[in-house]
Amino acid sequence: MRFEGGVVQIAPVIVTGRRASRGHPLTQAQKEANRLVSRERAANEHGFADLKTWRILTKVRMNARHGTALLRAMLVLTNAEIAC
């Protein structure tokens, strides 16, 4: 957490799946958490696969100004709210 101008800024958090090790199986809660992470990851990966199929990522690499519109489109596809 950071304080900027009297407002609390929370840093983004990266959530990864859990792995079982030999002799230590995952609990039901950890398995459910892995399912949730997997569901979100699959939706995002399908979005990027579609962009690669449509060759949109090539446009961004060639001209950076296409990146803003592409990022907004990806956020919409992943159900994230953005302020315009």
N, C-alpha and C positions, 0 to 999 in steps of 0.2 A: 504494500500500500504506500501511496505517496500523497502528500498534501500539496496541491497547487492552487494558489489563489483562494484558499479556504475551502476547496472542494477535494474530497477524497477520490483519488484515482486508483482503481484496482487494476493490477497488471493481468494480462490474459493468462489463462491456465491451459496447459496442454494435458489432455487426458489420454492415457494409453491403456491397453489391455493388460490383464494379469496373466502370468504363466504358472502352471503347476510345475513342481519339481518332484523328483523321485522321492516318494514317501510323504509328500505334502500335497494332497489333492486340493483343488479349489473348493471353497465353500459355495453354497447356493447363491449367496449374495454376490460373490466375486464372479460366478458364472453369469448371473443376470446383468451385472455391470459390463461384462465382456460382450453380451448380446446387444446391449444398448450402444456401446462404442462401435461394434461391428455394423449395426444398422445405419448409423450416421456416416461411417467411413464408406460403406457401399454406395450410399446416395451421392456423396461427393465424388467418388471415383467414377461413377457412371456419368456424372456431369462433365468431368474432365475428358472422359473417353468420347463423349459426344462432341466436345469442342475440338478434340484432335481429329475426329472423323470429318467435321465440317471445315477443318483447316483454319480455325479462327486463331489458334495460338500462334500460327505463322505470321499473321497480320500484326499481332502485338510485338513480336520479336523484330519485325521490320520497321514498325512505327510505334513509338511508345505512347502516343496520344490515344491510341485505341485501348490502352490498358485500363483507363478509368471506367469506360463503358463496360468493358469485359468484367472488371472486378464487381461493378454494381450488378451485372447480370448474374454472376456466380453467387453473390450474396442473396439475391432474390431466389435463385434456384435452391439454395440451402435453407430457405425460410428464415433468413436473418433480416432484421429490420434495420434500415438505414435512413438517416435523415438527409433530405435533399437541401 
